[in-house]
Amino acid sequence: MNESNTAIAPADDLPLTIDDVREAAERISGAVVRTPMMHSITLSEICGAEIWLKFENLQFTAAYKERGALNALLQLTDEQRAKGVIAASAGNHSQGLSYHGRRLGVPVTIVMPRTTPTVKVMQTESVGGKVVQEGETFDEAYAHARKLEQELGLTFVHPFDDPKVAAGQGTVALEMLEDRPDLDCLVVPIGGGGLISGMSTVAKATNPNIEVVGVQAALFPSMYAKINGREMDCGGDTLAEGIAVKEPGEFTSQVIAKRVDEILLVEEGTLERAVSLLLQIEKTVVEGAGAAGLAAVLSHPERFAGRKIGLVLCGGNIDTRLLANVLLRDLARSGRLARLRITLQDRPGALFKVMREFDAHNVNIIEIYHQRIFTTLPAKGLITDIECEARDGEQISELIANLRAKGYSVSPVELN
């Protein structure tokens, strides 16, 4: 994208305007949480910019998706409400649609792939949705949902490629700019593009000089590739599964092409660090997609230096075991956790002598692993991996240097 996109006239030929978003805000008022926006002093110091956080992870279903789903539900005809709606989703859209459908008395059917984790099925059913599992992939589930739409006379509610849904999502920006009208940059995650379509519509109509920056996981650069006319691979195990979309929306891509200034890609390690920082500093749980905005600012400090930035923590639905892994990996990257691989002679007292060195450097041993058989060492040799924790990376480095000075072969086991 180019600089000409930073000052766009409010009137264009796109079927989404700030008036649509304002009308959506009136419809959904009182039925969704007007989430707080808070200044993060510590993250601002880390990033070298003024960071304001919009806590959409505090919605009832822990994601902004409720806004667009509810706006679409409230515009159904009586006949459509009676027959019900259907969607294909294994994520936050399914919960937002199911929750508000039950509240409004609208039957909701959600089609999910058979590979969907049981916890996501249970979460959707717990808030009122009827789950149908079909196909091995999302594309197959989507095709089945479209088939049921026709067979049962249901109304399909798209998770992002729908102006009514995007208008609901845009209410996030209305609230942010009401709270902080002096923001000069919004950094917004992009999956299919519904959130940033709505938010950029509000931002550019309110103040054409506000910069709107989109963020995608580097493993799933679908919108980035579409907007920039490039062929790029999409796939892999990303922490930001909420924005892991292979086929971006047609309507949303038109909005983004005209109203978004730039799209940035972020790597997995930075996403992990952002999730960890938000928990440690702000004491708030976000999923990978919810941390994408912060990850972009951390990845490009020069680009955002000195700016007044609004970040959307768009969701907080993350598996607890995955969150634990992210936190432990972050500790390892910071040097507070380490695994040292040490070659020893297989004789009495060998391990005890090594443990004395850990004690001398006040480094705590967590676990010890021995390997005698599957090694290239002589029969009297062994490899031991010692997991340990320390104050910081420097303390671990001093321990390694001391062990090597005493003749031990030591190598830290690095994270990918």
C-alpha positions in Angstrom: 0.0 0.0 0.0 1.1 3.6 -0.4 0.9 6.9 1.3 -2.1 8.1 -0.7 -4.2 5.7 1.4 -3.7 7.8 4.6 -6.2 10.5 3.6 -9.3 8.9 2.1 -12.5 10.7 1.7 -15.4 9.3 3.8 -17.6 8.8 0.7 -16.7 6.0 -1.7 -18.4 3.1 -3.4 -18.0 0.5 -0.7 -21.1 -0.9 1.1 -19.8 0.0 4.5 -19.9 3.5 6.1 -19.4 5.0 9.5 -23.2 5.5 9.6 -23.6 1.7 9.3 -21.2 1.3 12.3 -23.0 4.0 14.3 -26.4 2.2 13.7 -24.8 -1.1 14.7 -23.6 0.5 17.9 -27.1 1.6 18.7 -28.5 -1.9 18.0 -26.1 -3.7 20.2 -25.8 -1.2 23.0 -26.3 -2.8 26.4 -26.1 -6.3 25.0 -22.3 -6.4 24.6 -19.7 -5.2 27.1 -18.3 -1.7 26.5 -14.9 -2.9 27.2 -12.3 -0.7 28.9 -9.3 0.9 27.2 -6.3 1.5 29.3 -2.9 3.0 29.0 0.0 0.6 29.6 2.8 2.4 31.2 5.2 -0.5 31.1 4.5 -1.7 27.6 4.8 1.9 26.5 8.3 2.0 28.0 9.2 -1.3 26.3 7.9 -0.3 22.9 9.0 3.4 22.9 5.5 4.4 22.0 2.3 5.4 23.9 0.3 2.1 24.1 -3.4 2.0 24.7 -5.1 -1.4 25.0 -8.7 -2.2 24.2 -9.7 -5.2 26.3 -12.1 -7.1 24.0 -11.0 -10.3 25.7 -13.4 -9.2 28.5 -16.5 -9.8 26.4 -18.7 -12.6 27.8 -17.4 -15.1 25.2 -14.0 -13.5 25.5 -13.9 -12.1 22.0 -15.0 -9.1 19.9 -16.9 -11.4 17.5 -20.1 -11.0 19.6 -20.5 -7.5 18.1 -20.8 -8.5 14.5 -22.8 -11.6 15.2 -25.3 -9.7 17.2 -25.6 -6.9 14.6 -26.4 -9.5 12.0 -28.9 -11.3 14.2 -30.8 -8.1 15.0 -31.4 -7.4 11.3 -33.0 -10.8 10.5 -36.7 -10.8 9.4 -39.2 -12.6 11.6 -39.2 -15.5 9.2 -35.4 -15.8 9.2 -35.4 -15.6 13.1 -37.9 -18.4 13.3 -36.0 -20.7 10.9 -32.6 -19.9 12.5 -29.1 -19.2 11.3 -26.1 -21.3 10.4 -22.4 -20.7 10.3 -19.1 -22.5 9.7 -16.7 -21.8 12.5 -14.5 -23.5 15.1 -13.6 -20.4 16.9 -14.9 -17.2 18.5 -17.6 -16.5 15.8 -19.4 -19.7 16.8 -19.6 -18.8 20.4 -20.6 -15.2 19.8 -23.4 -16.2 17.4 -24.6 -19.1 19.6 -24.7 -17.0 22.8 -26.7 -14.1 21.3 -28.8 -16.5 19.3 -29.9 -18.2 22.4 -30.5 -14.9 24.2 -32.7 -13.7 21.3 -34.5 -17.0 20.8 -32.9 -17.6 17.3 -31.9 -21.2 16.7 -28.1 -21.4 15.8 -26.4 -24.3 14.0 -22.6 -24.3 13.8 -20.8 -26.6 11.4 -17.3 -27.6 12.6 -14.7 -30.0 11.1 -14.6 -33.4 12.8 -11.0 -32.5 13.8 -12.2 -29.7 16.0 -10.9 -30.1 19.6 -13.7 -31.3 21.9 -13.3 -28.3 24.2 -14.3 -25.9 21.4 -17.4 -28.0 20.6 -18.3 -28.0 24.3 -17.8 -24.3 24.6 -20.1 -23.6 21.7 -22.8 -26.0 22.9 -22.6 -24.5 26.4 -23.6 -21.1 25.1 -26.5 -22.4 23.1 -25.3 -23.5 19.7 -26.2 -26.8 18.0 -22.9 -28.2 16.6 -22.8 -30.4 13.5 -19.4 -31.9 12.8 -18.7 -32.6 9.1 -15.5 -32.9 7.0 -11.8 -33.0 7.9 -11.0 -29.4 7.0 -12.7 -26.0 7.5 -13.4 -25.8 3.7 -15.4 -29.1 3.9 -17.3 -27.8 6.9 -18.0 -24.6 5.2 -19.3 -26.4 2.1 -21.6 -28.5 4.3 -22.9 -25.4 6.1 -23.8 -23.9 2.7 -25.6 -27.1 1.8 -27.6 -27.1 5.0 -28.4 -23.4 4.5 -30.2 -24.3 1.3 -31.8 -27.6 2.4 -33.2 -26.2 5.7 -33.9 -22.6 4.7 -31.5 -21.2 7.2 -29.7 -17.8 7.0 -25.9 -18.0 6.7 -24.0 -15.6 8.9 -20.5 -15.3 7.6 -17.7 -14.8 10.2 -16.2 -11.8 8.4 -17.2 -11.3 4.7 -20.5 -9.5 5.4 -21.0 -5.7 5.7 -23.4 -6.3 8.7 -20.9 -8.3 10.6 -18.1 -5.8 9.7 -20.2 -2.9 10.9 -20.7 -4.6 14.2 -16.9 -5.2 14.6 -16.3 -1.5 13.7 -18.0 -0.5 17.0 -14.6 -1.4 18.6 -13.1 1.6 16.9 -16.0 3.9 17.8 -15.4 3.2 21.5 -11.6 3.5 21.2 -11.8 6.9 19.5 -14.5 8.2 21.9 -12.1 7.3 24.8 -8.9 8.5 23.1 -9.7 10.8 20.1 -6.0 11.7 19.9 -4.8 8.3 18.8 -2.8 8.5 15.6 -2.4 4.8 14.9 -4.5 1.7 15.2 -2.8 -1.7 14.9 -5.4 -4.4 14.2 -5.1 -8.2 13.6 -6.4 -9.5 10.3 -7.8 -13.0 9.6 -10.6 -12.7 7.1 -10.7 -8.9 7.5 -14.0 -8.2 9.2 -12.6 -6.4 12.3 -10.1 -4.2 10.4 -12.7 -3.4 7.7 -15.1 -2.0 10.3 -12.4 -0.3 12.3 -10.7 1.4 9.4 -14.0 2.6 8.1 -14.5 4.4 11.4 -11.0 5.7 11.7 -10.7 7.2 8.2 -14.1 8.8 8.4 -13.3 10.3 11.9 -9.8 11.4 11.0 -8.3 10.6 7.6 -4.8 11.1 9.1 -5.1 8.2 11.5 -2.9 5.4 10.3 -4.5 1.9 10.3 -2.0 -1.0 10.2 -3.1 -4.6 9.8 -1.2 -7.6 11.3 -1.1 -11.2 10.1 0.9 -14.2 11.3 3.8 -14.9 8.9 2.5 -18.4 8.4 -0.8 -17.2 7.1 -0.2 -14.1 5.0 -3.4 -14.5 3.0 -4.7 -10.9 3.0 -1.1 -9.5 2.8 -0.6 -11.5 -0.4 -4.0 -10.6 -1.9 -3.6 -6.9 -1.3 0.0 -6.9 -2.6 -0.7 -9.1 -5.6 1.7 -11.9 -4.5 1.6 -15.6 -4.3 2.5 -16.8 -0.8 2.2 -20.1 1.0 -0.4 -20.3 3.8 -0.2 -23.0 6.4 1.5 -24.3 9.6 0.9 -24.4 13.3 0.5 -20.8 14.3 -0.2 -19.6 17.8 -2.6 -17.1 16.2 -5.1 -19.7 15.0 -7.9 -17.1 15.3 -6.4 -15.2 12.3 -5.1 -18.3 10.4 -7.3 -17.8 7.4 -6.3 -19.1 4.0 -9.0 -17.4 1.9 -9.6 -13.7 2.9 -13.0 -12.1 2.2 -13.8 -10.5 -1.1 -15.8 -7.7 0.4 -13.3 -7.1 3.2 -10.3 -7.1 0.9 -11.9 -4.3 -1.1 -12.3 -2.3 2.1 -8.8 -3.0 3.2 -7.3 -2.0 -0.1 -8.8 1.4 0.2 -8.8 2.1 3.9 -5.8 0.3 5.5 -2.3 1.8 5.2 -0.1 -1.2 5.5 -0.2 -4.9 6.5 2.7 -6.3 8.6 3.7 -9.9 9.2 4.8 -11.2 12.6 6.8 -14.4 13.5 5.7 -17.0 16.0 8.4 -16.1 18.5 7.2 -12.5 18.7 3.6 -13.7 19.1 4.6 -15.9 22.0 6.5 -13.0 23.6 3.5 -10.7 23.2 1.1 -13.2 24.9 3.6 -13.6 27.7 4.1 -9.9 28.2 0.4 -9.2 28.3 -0.1 -11.8 31.0 3.0 -10.8 33.1 2.5 -7.0 32.8 -1.2 -6.4 32.3 -2.3 -9.6 34.1 -4.7 -10.3 31.2 -5.0 -13.6 29.2 -5.1 -13.2 25.4 -4.9 -15.7 22.6 -2.3 -15.5 19.9 -4.5 -13.5 17.5 -5.3 -11.1 20.4 -1.6 -10.4 20.9 -0.8 -9.8 17.2 -1.0 -6.0 17.4 1.5 -5.9 20.2 3.7 -8.4 18.4 3.8 -6.0 15.4 4.9 -3.1 17.5 7.6 -5.2 19.2 8.8 -6.3 15.8 9.0 -2.8 14.3 10.0 -0.5 17.1 11.4 2.2 14.7 8.3 2.3 12.7 6.0 3.0 15.7 8.4 5.0 17.9 6.7 8.0 19.6 3.2 7.2 18.2 0.0 7.1 20.2 -1.2 3.6 19.3 -4.4 1.8 20.0 -4.2 -2.0 20.1 -7.1 -4.4 20.2 -6.8 -7.4 22.5 -9.4 -9.1 20.3 -9.7 -12.5 22.1 -8.8 -14.4 25.1 -9.7 -18.0 24.2 -6.5 -19.9 24.6 -5.9 -23.5 25.7 -4.5 -23.4 29.2 -1.8 -26.1 28.4 -0.8 -24.1 25.4 -0.6 -20.9 27.5 1.6 -22.7 30.0 4.0 -23.8 27.2 4.1 -20.2 25.8 5.1 -18.9 29.3 7.8 -21.5 29.9 9.2 -21.0 26.4 9.4 -17.2 27.1 11.2 -17.9 30.3 13.7 -20.0 28.4 14.3 -17.3 25.7 14.9 -14.8 28.5 17.5 -17.1 30.0 15.6 -17.7 33.2 15.1 -21.4 32.3 17.7 -23.5 30.5 18.6 -27.0 29.6 22.3 -27.8 29.6 23.6 -31.0 27.9 26.7 -32.2 29.6 29.0 -35.2 28.7 30.1 -37.2 31.8 32.0 -40.3 32.6 29.8 -43.1 33.8 31.3 -43.5 37.2 30.2 -43.0 40.9 30.2 -39.3 41.9 30.3 -37.9 38.4 26.9 -36.3 38.6 27.4 -35.2 42.2 30.4 -33.2 41.2 28.4 -31.4 38.5 25.6 -30.7 40.9 28.0 -29.0 43.2 28.8 -26.5 40.5 25.1 -25.7 40.1 24.9 -25.1 43.8 28.0 -22.9 43.8 26.3 -20.6 41.2 23.0 -20.7 43.0 21.3 -22.2 39.9 18.3 -24.4 40.8 18.0 -27.8 39.2 14.5 -28.7 38.0 15.0 -32.1 36.3 17.8 -34.4 35.2 17.8 -36.8 32.2 20.4 -39.5 31.7 21.2 -41.1 28.3 23.6 -44.0 28.2 22.5 -46.2 25.3 21.5 -43.9 22.3 24.7 -41.9 22.1 27.8 -41.8 20.0 30.0 -41.8 23.1 32.1 -44.7 24.3 30.4 -47.3 26.5 31.8 -45.6 29.7 30.4 -42.2 28.7 26.9 -40.7 29.2 25.0 -37.6 28.3 23.0 -35.8 30.9 20.5 -33.1 30.2 19.9 -30.8 33.2 16.9 -28.4 33.2 17.5 -25.5 35.5 16.3 -22.0 36.5 18.3 -18.9 37.3 18.0 -15.2 37.9 18.8 -14.3 34.3 20.8 -15.4 31.3 24.1 -14.0 32.6 23.9 -16.3 35.6 23.5 -19.4 33.3 26.4 -18.1 31.1 28.7 -17.9 34.2 27.8 -21.5 35.2 28.6 -22.8 31.7 31.9 -20.9 31.6 32.9 -22.4 34.9 31.9 -25.9 33.9 33.9 -25.7 30.7 36.9 -24.3 32.6 36.8 -27.5 34.6 36.9 -29.7 31.5 33.2 -30.5 31.0 31.7 -30.5 27.5 28.6 -28.3 27.9 26.1 -27.1 25.3 22.8 -25.2 25.9 19.8 -26.8 24.2 18.3 -24.0 22.1 14.7 -23.3 21.4 13.6 -23.1 17.7 
